[in-house]
Amino acid sequence: MDIEEDVEYPYFGRYGILIKPFPREYLFKDLEKRPLIEQEKVLAELMIRMIEDEELRRRYSRGLERARDFDIEGIIRRWEEVIRC
């Protein structure tokens, strides 16, 4: 995915699924006071799909591998290499 690329949501990426960002005004509102917005419905549907779809779970079960790309020791090592050059 290119940073300039228009994304159609939900976006089934290599390491995870992206949904359309939530508007800020909806992030901290009480759930009892309002109905779900579209992004919340999509997120709920994707969570159910992930539970029910074994192939989808298998596809995204390697999240730990991707998280290791952001391991602090590895990042420090890469910065040290950049600084030495």
Phi and psi in radians as a Rosetta constraint file:
Dihedral C 1 N 2 CA 2 C 2 CIRCULARHARMONIC -1.611 0.35
Dihedral N 2 CA 2 C 2 N 3 CIRCULARHARMONIC 2.517 0.35
Dihedral C 2 N 3 CA 3 C 3 CIRCULARHARMONIC -1.045 0.35
Dihedral N 3 CA 3 C 3 N 4 CIRCULARHARMONIC -0.503 0.35
Dihedral C 3 N 4 CA 4 C 4 CIRCULARHARMONIC -1.531 0.35
Dihedral N 4 CA 4 C 4 N 5 CIRCULARHARMONIC -0.166 0.35
Dihedral C 4 N 5 CA 5 C 5 CIRCULARHARMONIC -1.241 0.35
Dihedral N 5 CA 5 C 5 N 6 CIRCULARHARMONIC 2.351 0.35
Dihedral C 5 N 6 CA 6 C 6 CIRCULARHARMONIC -1.235 0.35
Dihedral N 6 CA 6 C 6 N 7 CIRCULARHARMONIC 2.362 0.35
Dihedral C 6 N 7 CA 7 C 7 CIRCULARHARMONIC -1.883 0.35
Dihedral N 7 CA 7 C 7 N 8 CIRCULARHARMONIC 2.317 0.35
Dihedral C 7 N 8 CA 8 C 8 CIRCULARHARMONIC -1.725 0.35
Dihedral N 8 CA 8 C 8 N 9 CIRCULARHARMONIC 2.167 0.35
Dihedral C 8 N 9 CA 9 C 9 CIRCULARHARMONIC -1.680 0.35
Dihedral N 9 CA 9 C 9 N 10 CIRCULARHARMONIC 2.554 0.35
Dihedral C 9 N 10 CA 10 C 10 CIRCULARHARMONIC -1.249 0.35
Dihedral N 10 CA 10 C 10 N 11 CIRCULARHARMONIC 2.554 0.35
Dihedral C 10 N 11 CA 11 C 11 CIRCULARHARMONIC -1.805 0.35
Dihedral N 11 CA 11 C 11 N 12 CIRCULARHARMONIC 2.016 0.35
Dihedral C 11 N 12 CA 12 C 12 CIRCULARHARMONIC -1.559 0.35
Dihedral N 12 CA 12 C 12 N 13 CIRCULARHARMONIC 1.596 0.35
Dihedral C 12 N 13 CA 13 C 13 CIRCULARHARMONIC -1.487 0.35
Dihedral N 13 CA 13 C 13 N 14 CIRCULARHARMONIC -3.088 0.35
Dihedral C 13 N 14 CA 14 C 14 CIRCULARHARMONIC -1.169 0.35
Dihedral N 14 CA 14 C 14 N 15 CIRCULARHARMONIC -0.669 0.35
Dihedral C 14 N 15 CA 15 C 15 CIRCULARHARMONIC -1.958 0.35
Dihedral N 15 CA 15 C 15 N 16 CIRCULARHARMONIC -0.085 0.35
Dihedral C 15 N 16 CA 16 C 16 CIRCULARHARMONIC -3.137 0.35
Dihedral N 16 CA 16 C 16 N 17 CIRCULARHARMONIC 3.134 0.35
Dihedral C 16 N 17 CA 17 C 17 CIRCULARHARMONIC -1.918 0.35
Dihedral N 17 CA 17 C 17 N 18 CIRCULARHARMONIC 2.222 0.35
Dihedral C 17 N 18 CA 18 C 18 CIRCULARHARMONIC -1.746 0.35
Dihedral N 18 CA 18 C 18 N 19 CIRCULARHARMONIC 2.421 0.35
Dihedral C 18 N 19 CA 19 C 19 CIRCULARHARMONIC -2.014 0.35
Dihedral N 19 CA 19 C 19 N 20 CIRCULARHARMONIC 2.863 0.35
Dihedral C 19 N 20 CA 20 C 20 CIRCULARHARMONIC -1.045 0.35
Dihedral N 20 CA 20 C 20 N 21 CIRCULARHARMONIC 2.359 0.35
Dihedral C 20 N 21 CA 21 C 21 CIRCULARHARMONIC -1.024 0.35
Dihedral N 21 CA 21 C 21 N 22 CIRCULARHARMONIC 2.548 0.35
Dihedral C 21 N 22 CA 22 C 22 CIRCULARHARMONIC -1.353 0.35
Dihedral N 22 CA 22 C 22 N 23 CIRCULARHARMONIC 2.435 0.35
Dihedral C 22 N 23 CA 23 C 23 CIRCULARHARMONIC -1.102 0.35
Dihedral N 23 CA 23 C 23 N 24 CIRCULARHARMONIC 2.473 0.35
Dihedral C 23 N 24 CA 24 C 24 CIRCULARHARMONIC -0.967 0.35
Dihedral N 24 CA 24 C 24 N 25 CIRCULARHARMONIC -0.664 0.35
Dihedral C 24 N 25 CA 25 C 25 CIRCULARHARMONIC -1.162 0.35
Dihedral N 25 CA 25 C 25 N 26 CIRCULARHARMONIC -0.233 0.35
Dihedral C 25 N 26 CA 26 C 26 CIRCULARHARMONIC -1.728 0.35
Dihedral N 26 CA 26 C 26 N 27 CIRCULARHARMONIC -0.108 0.35
Dihedral C 26 N 27 CA 27 C 27 CIRCULARHARMONIC -1.204 0.35
Dihedral N 27 CA 27 C 27 N 28 CIRCULARHARMONIC -0.579 0.35
Dihedral C 27 N 28 CA 28 C 28 CIRCULARHARMONIC -2.115 0.35
Dihedral N 28 CA 28 C 28 N 29 CIRCULARHARMONIC 0.266 0.35
Dihedral C 28 N 29 CA 29 C 29 CIRCULARHARMONIC -1.372 0.35
Dihedral N 29 CA 29 C 29 N 30 CIRCULARHARMONIC 2.641 0.35
Dihedral C 29 N 30 CA 30 C 30 CIRCULARHARMONIC -1.220 0.35
Dihedral N 30 CA 30 C 30 N 31 CIRCULARHARMONIC 2.207 0.35
Dihedral C 30 N 31 CA 31 C 31 CIRCULARHARMONIC -1.096 0.35
Dihedral N 31 CA 31 C 31 N 32 CIRCULARHARMONIC -0.442 0.35
Dihedral C 31 N 32 CA 32 C 32 CIRCULARHARMONIC -1.238 0.35
Dihedral N 32 CA 32 C 32 N 33 CIRCULARHARMONIC -0.360 0.35
Dihedral C 32 N 33 CA 33 C 33 CIRCULARHARMONIC -1.698 0.35
Dihedral N 33 CA 33 C 33 N 34 CIRCULARHARMONIC -0.071 0.35
Dihedral C 33 N 34 CA 34 C 34 CIRCULARHARMONIC -2.691 0.35
Dihedral N 34 CA 34 C 34 N 35 CIRCULARHARMONIC 2.680 0.35
Dihedral C 34 N 35 CA 35 C 35 CIRCULARHARMONIC -1.313 0.35
Dihedral N 35 CA 35 C 35 N 36 CIRCULARHARMONIC 2.884 0.35
Dihedral C 35 N 36 CA 36 C 36 CIRCULARHARMONIC -1.166 0.35
Dihedral N 36 CA 36 C 36 N 37 CIRCULARHARMONIC 2.481 0.35
Dihedral C 36 N 37 CA 37 C 37 CIRCULARHARMONIC -1.541 0.35
Dihedral N 37 CA 37 C 37 N 38 CIRCULARHARMONIC 2.969 0.35
Dihedral C 37 N 38 CA 38 C 38 CIRCULARHARMONIC -0.975 0.35
Dihedral N 38 CA 38 C 38 N 39 CIRCULARHARMONIC -0.764 0.35
Dihedral C 38 N 39 CA 39 C 39 CIRCULARHARMONIC -1.080 0.35
Dihedral N 39 CA 39 C 39 N 40 CIRCULARHARMONIC -0.649 0.35
Dihedral C 39 N 40 CA 40 C 40 CIRCULARHARMONIC -1.181 0.35
Dihedral N 40 CA 40 C 40 N 41 CIRCULARHARMONIC -0.675 0.35
Dihedral C 40 N 41 CA 41 C 41 CIRCULARHARMONIC -1.114 0.35
Dihedral N 41 CA 41 C 41 N 42 CIRCULARHARMONIC -0.766 0.35
Dihedral C 41 N 42 CA 42 C 42 CIRCULARHARMONIC -1.080 0.35
Dihedral N 42 CA 42 C 42 N 43 CIRCULARHARMONIC -0.783 0.35
Dihedral C 42 N 43 CA 43 C 43 CIRCULARHARMONIC -1.052 0.35
Dihedral N 43 CA 43 C 43 N 44 CIRCULARHARMONIC -0.789 0.35
Dihedral C 43 N 44 CA 44 C 44 CIRCULARHARMONIC -1.070 0.35
Dihedral N 44 CA 44 C 44 N 45 CIRCULARHARMONIC -0.765 0.35
Dihedral C 44 N 45 CA 45 C 45 CIRCULARHARMONIC -1.101 0.35
Dihedral N 45 CA 45 C 45 N 46 CIRCULARHARMONIC -0.706 0.35
Dihedral C 45 N 46 CA 46 C 46 CIRCULARHARMONIC -1.180 0.35
Dihedral N 46 CA 46 C 46 N 47 CIRCULARHARMONIC -0.632 0.35
Dihedral C 46 N 47 CA 47 C 47 CIRCULARHARMONIC -1.130 0.35
Dihedral N 47 CA 47 C 47 N 48 CIRCULARHARMONIC -0.744 0.35
Dihedral C 47 N 48 CA 48 C 48 CIRCULARHARMONIC -1.127 0.35
Dihedral N 48 CA 48 C 48 N 49 CIRCULARHARMONIC -0.753 0.35
Dihedral C 48 N 49 CA 49 C 49 CIRCULARHARMONIC -1.059 0.35
Dihedral N 49 CA 49 C 49 N 50 CIRCULARHARMONIC -0.712 0.35
Dihedral C 49 N 50 CA 50 C 50 CIRCULARHARMONIC -1.094 0.35
Dihedral N 50 CA 50 C 50 N 51 CIRCULARHARMONIC -0.675 0.35
Dihedral C 50 N 51 CA 51 C 51 CIRCULARHARMONIC -1.174 0.35
Dihedral N 51 CA 51 C 51 N 52 CIRCULARHARMONIC -0.725 0.35
Dihedral C 51 N 52 CA 52 C 52 CIRCULARHARMONIC -1.513 0.35
Dihedral N 52 CA 52 C 52 N 53 CIRCULARHARMONIC -0.411 0.35
Dihedral C 52 N 53 CA 53 C 53 CIRCULARHARMONIC -1.806 0.35
Dihedral N 53 CA 53 C 53 N 54 CIRCULARHARMONIC 1.765 0.35
Dihedral C 53 N 54 CA 54 C 54 CIRCULARHARMONIC -1.066 0.35
Dihedral N 54 CA 54 C 54 N 55 CIRCULARHARMONIC -0.691 0.35
Dihedral C 54 N 55 CA 55 C 55 CIRCULARHARMONIC -1.127 0.35
Dihedral N 55 CA 55 C 55 N 56 CIRCULARHARMONIC -0.714 0.35
Dihedral C 55 N 56 CA 56 C 56 CIRCULARHARMONIC -1.121 0.35
Dihedral N 56 CA 56 C 56 N 57 CIRCULARHARMONIC -0.746 0.35
Dihedral C 56 N 57 CA 57 C 57 CIRCULARHARMONIC -1.053 0.35
Dihedral N 57 CA 57 C 57 N 58 CIRCULARHARMONIC -0.765 0.35
Dihedral C 57 N 58 CA 58 C 58 CIRCULARHARMONIC -1.100 0.35
Dihedral N 58 CA 58 C 58 N 59 CIRCULARHARMONIC -0.705 0.35
Dihedral C 58 N 59 CA 59 C 59 CIRCULARHARMONIC -1.046 0.35
Dihedral N 59 CA 59 C 59 N 60 CIRCULARHARMONIC -0.655 0.35
Dihedral C 59 N 60 CA 60 C 60 CIRCULARHARMONIC -1.862 0.35
Dihedral N 60 CA 60 C 60 N 61 CIRCULARHARMONIC 0.276 0.35
Dihedral C 60 N 61 CA 61 C 61 CIRCULARHARMONIC -1.412 0.35
Dihedral N 61 CA 61 C 61 N 62 CIRCULARHARMONIC -0.089 0.35
Dihedral C 61 N 62 CA 62 C 62 CIRCULARHARMONIC -1.670 0.35
Dihedral N 62 CA 62 C 62 N 63 CIRCULARHARMONIC 0.454 0.35
Dihedral C 62 N 63 CA 63 C 63 CIRCULARHARMONIC -1.035 0.35
Dihedral N 63 CA 63 C 63 N 64 CIRCULARHARMONIC -0.560 0.35
Dihedral C 63 N 64 CA 64 C 64 CIRCULARHARMONIC -1.092 0.35
Dihedral N 64 CA 64 C 64 N 65 CIRCULARHARMONIC -0.656 0.35
Dihedral C 64 N 65 CA 65 C 65 CIRCULARHARMONIC -1.028 0.35
Dihedral N 65 CA 65 C 65 N 66 CIRCULARHARMONIC -0.772 0.35
Dihedral C 65 N 66 CA 66 C 66 CIRCULARHARMONIC -1.185 0.35
Dihedral N 66 CA 66 C 66 N 67 CIRCULARHARMONIC -0.688 0.35
Dihedral C 66 N 67 CA 67 C 67 CIRCULARHARMONIC -1.053 0.35
Dihedral N 67 CA 67 C 67 N 68 CIRCULARHARMONIC -0.570 0.35
Dihedral C 67 N 68 CA 68 C 68 CIRCULARHARMONIC -1.137 0.35
Dihedral N 68 CA 68 C 68 N 69 CIRCULARHARMONIC -0.393 0.35
Dihedral C 68 N 69 CA 69 C 69 CIRCULARHARMONIC -1.101 0.35
Dihedral N 69 CA 69 C 69 N 70 CIRCULARHARMONIC -0.338 0.35
Dihedral C 69 N 70 CA 70 C 70 CIRCULARHARMONIC -1.951 0.35
Dihedral N 70 CA 70 C 70 N 71 CIRCULARHARMONIC 0.293 0.35
Dihedral C 70 N 71 CA 71 C 71 CIRCULARHARMONIC -1.066 0.35
Dihedral N 71 CA 71 C 71 N 72 CIRCULARHARMONIC 2.344 0.35
Dihedral C 71 N 72 CA 72 C 72 CIRCULARHARMONIC -1.026 0.35
Dihedral N 72 CA 72 C 72 N 73 CIRCULARHARMONIC -0.716 0.35
Dihedral C 72 N 73 CA 73 C 73 CIRCULARHARMONIC -1.117 0.35
Dihedral N 73 CA 73 C 73 N 74 CIRCULARHARMONIC -0.708 0.35
Dihedral C 73 N 74 CA 74 C 74 CIRCULARHARMONIC -1.145 0.35
Dihedral N 74 CA 74 C 74 N 75 CIRCULARHARMONIC -0.695 0.35
Dihedral C 74 N 75 CA 75 C 75 CIRCULARHARMONIC -1.145 0.35
Dihedral N 75 CA 75 C 75 N 76 CIRCULARHARMONIC -0.753 0.35
Dihedral C 75 N 76 CA 76 C 76 CIRCULARHARMONIC -1.047 0.35
Dihedral N 76 CA 76 C 76 N 77 CIRCULARHARMONIC -0.775 0.35
Dihedral C 76 N 77 CA 77 C 77 CIRCULARHARMONIC -1.033 0.35
Dihedral N 77 CA 77 C 77 N 78 CIRCULARHARMONIC -0.780 0.35
Dihedral C 77 N 78 CA 78 C 78 CIRCULARHARMONIC -1.131 0.35
Dihedral N 78 CA 78 C 78 N 79 CIRCULARHARMONIC -0.703 0.35
Dihedral C 78 N 79 CA 79 C 79 CIRCULARHARMONIC -1.127 0.35
Dihedral N 79 CA 79 C 79 N 80 CIRCULARHARMONIC -0.705 0.35
Dihedral C 79 N 80 CA 80 C 80 CIRCULARHARMONIC -1.068 0.35
Dihedral N 80 CA 80 C 80 N 81 CIRCULARHARMONIC -0.686 0.35
Dihedral C 80 N 81 CA 81 C 81 CIRCULARHARMONIC -1.120 0.35
Dihedral N 81 CA 81 C 81 N 82 CIRCULARHARMONIC -0.735 0.35
Dihedral C 81 N 82 CA 82 C 82 CIRCULARHARMONIC -1.113 0.35
Dihedral N 82 CA 82 C 82 N 83 CIRCULARHARMONIC -0.776 0.35
Dihedral C 82 N 83 CA 83 C 83 CIRCULARHARMONIC -1.144 0.35
Dihedral N 83 CA 83 C 83 N 84 CIRCULARHARMONIC -0.633 0.35
Dihedral C 83 N 84 CA 84 C 84 CIRCULARHARMONIC -1.205 0.35
Dihedral N 84 CA 84 C 84 N 85 CIRCULARHARMONIC -0.475 0.35
